[in-house]
């Protein structure tokens, strides 16, 4: 397991931080900001890096942007009973884009305050996606995940349980995509998310649902009792996200994870779940 950070600073406002980065030899990228004479400086660093201790103090001192994520190697993934399936390839927006998420044709029972919802109909996209060599994809703002026809052929080959291939509609034509289907999962796991005291959560004043901030650091811990027997796919009982972003984590069994690794499918990552 490796925890990595993407750090971003302002070259002028955080000039001393920037000078330290250059002094210790950190490789960074630069993006010119509006107005000129000012750049966004960003770089990736693992907590195992020898410079991380110094950089982490600078992040706190300067209030720098710090987005973290956790990466597991294949050995850790193959040993885990259950894992999270997380899309790493987003393309396009759910349609109709301007009405998301309150007046969607896809959802029902949408909370107008936090966007917790139920999916009732097929997802809609603006046009056929360009996946390149990717096998999975998702849309911006959404937690649903799509797979190529090859993915569903592979899942059928191992007789995996707990999912349904749902058509993804091209919005204007109303025709199903010829490239992807949604990996639709109806089963929701039992309650049993183990949250750390330092992890933030918000209770919606309208619907009363508690939504946790996305779990990015380390393993996701769940009570063993959350798992329903006889399935390879589950959605977490609990919701994650903030504002209008609301999603349930997609959980997959070890044998589905093995298939994804064996086939070398891209566009999604697997994150270890620890059952307590």
Secondary structure, 3 states (H helix, E strand, C coil): CEEEEEEEEECCCCHHHHHHHHHCCCCCEEEECCCCCCEEEEEEEECCCCCHHHHHHHHHHHCCEEEEEEECCHHHHHHCCEEEEEECCEEEECCCHHHCCCCCCCEECCCCCCCCCEECCCCEECCCCCCCCCCEEEEECCCCCEEEHHHHHHHHHCCCCCCEEEEEEECCCCCEEEEEEEEECCCECCCCECCCCCCCEEECCCCCCEEECCCCCCCEEECHHHCCCCCCEEECCCEECCCCCCECCEEEEHHHHHHHHHHCCCCEEEEEEEEC
